[in-house]
Amino acid sequence: MSNLDAYWQAYAATLARIRAEKPDTFAALKAILDTFEPPSSGDAFFPDGADDTLADALDNSGWRVEFREASYVYFAKHSKTGARLSYFEGDLFEGIR
């Protein structure tokens, strides 16, 4: 298996894990994301870049996603816990920024 194939398998597995575990806090989401990529300049990181996205997985897991400006800027709030996050070009931050 090539490095590229391994990368996309890990990408898909990360989104599948989010859908399966349905994290309802930022800390729980971050724990999943950190197994794929370490944080960059935010609290957590997920690069997106495929047809299936983190926003889709969040939406499937009880988060309400609100896009701003473009698909690479959004805010999300968990429908039951009220946990919030901000997503800017791959960097995730706890709360709304």
Disulfide bonds with the S-S distance in Angstrom:
none
